[in-house]
Amino acid sequence: MIARALRRVAWPALALAAGAMAALAPAGPASAEVMADKKCLKCHAEINKMDNVVAGDFQSRSGKAKSISVMVAPGKNIILKFTPQTTVENVPDLKALKKPIPVRVSYVKQGSDLVATAIVAKPKIKVPDSQMMEVKELAALVAKGPDKGGYTLVDSRPPIRFNEGNIPTSINIPFPKMPDMMGKLPKDKSQLVIFYCQGFR
Amino acid sequence: MAARLAEKKGYTNVKVFHAGIPAWKKAGHPVLTTSDFVKKRLGYIVVIDTRGVEAAKKGHVQGAVAIAKDKIIAEREQFPLDRKAYIILYSGGTDLDSLKDISKAVGSWGYQNVAVLKGGYDGWVKNNGPIQRDMVSTKIFYLPRPHPGEITGDEFMNIVRNQPKGKIILDVRTRAETAGGTVPGAKNIPVDELSARLGELPKDKEIVTHCRTGLRAEMGYNILRNGGYNSRFLNDKVEILQSKVFCCYK
């Protein structure tokens, strides 16, 4: 079991232990300023205790302005500068960041500017090979339907994403609400339950 | 993660479709959207009544364009340039089997947000979605949903023309760019200098930002807004041919 090959999987359905996001570069000069999307805080309350951190969905990047934009609340975007020293984790480089990948950015204040020191994209997480389902296998099940196929398909994303476009026959159980919504899973615990999410990268 | 939580609760046959929605779409499989989503985005999405004009005359989703399922491929030219536009297809009821091929075809043209309306027209009516009768459009019209703080190109042009006292046009491009000409009456502060130079701007006027594409204009708008300024931005492309000769477009 333990030796089983592990593969990488994306957020957010497979939200992982808070620890993965906690190991971040030290914050700059203290001014205990936190600007974090409530959505992030649901699983990462520790962000509230960190200094000089912006957390939310990545919005845009301008090479000319050497700046990025991060949404911390609906209609509220924070603009941060980046430098050649800014580190980027969990994506190959800054250009690989696309809207709306969740990011956590540590920054230092330089005059009136916020200068990003470290940008951490929401990490992919590991799922054992034996638990992975491929698109072909899922499509075959969906074609049969939940009764004949004997499965429950769960979309773990927030309702807005589910409503926008979901896999036919799926039900929506947003990950943070899961403890309260266990009743939506089949009574027979040996039945096949399949989870999916946005799978960003 | 959700799968682990289910296992903890005793579920013994738990799988994860790790590639998620993007892979599902990429493989050409249809996704369903809900009446709730379509209601919220009405006016800024393309909704196609695939039952055709005659059925649509008896009642259709407000703002939907009627193109019969077998005519959609031939109407490809009509589809919006913006490949991120939401394209919603519906028929009478939940009729996924009959719409999945057309959904796949439209997706193959590069549209990333094609979806079939769950429940179709019947479900829409049941969910109290707004409807129209008789007047049926057969021409696709697409307007992207404006970002918060976005100003229309028309209004921006009017401000440039009339230079009202209560507005300031702020060009947030670099100096190298502005050397090639600026919009009449515009003040220039490159967006990367803006937070340091906010003091140069008055708080009692509306500051309308623009750049070359809208990207930095939006950043400028956010910096101004976070600084307590009254601002909007032009989310259009701006071409400046010579000073005083320019145009803006989506």
Interface residues (C-beta under 8 A of the other chain):
Chain A: R7 R8 V9 A10 A13 L14 A15 L16 S60 S62 K64 A65 K66 S67 S69 P74 G75 K76 N77 I78 I79 K81 G111 S112 D113 L114 I125 V127 Q131 M132 M133 E134 V135 K136 L138 A139 V142 V154 S156 R157 I160 R161 F162 N163 E164 G165 N166 I167 P168 I173 F175 M178 P179 M182 L185 K189 S190 Q191 L192 V193 I194 F195 Y196 C197 Q198 G199 F200
Chain B: M1 A2 A3 L5 A6 K9 G10 Y11 T12 N13 V14 K15 V16 F17 H18 A19 G20 I21 P22 A23 W24 K25 A27 H29 P30 V31 L32 T33 T34 D36 F37 Y86 L96 N113 A115 P148 G149 V172 R173 T174 E177 P190 V191 D192 S195 A196 L198 L215 R216 E218 M219 N222 I223 N226
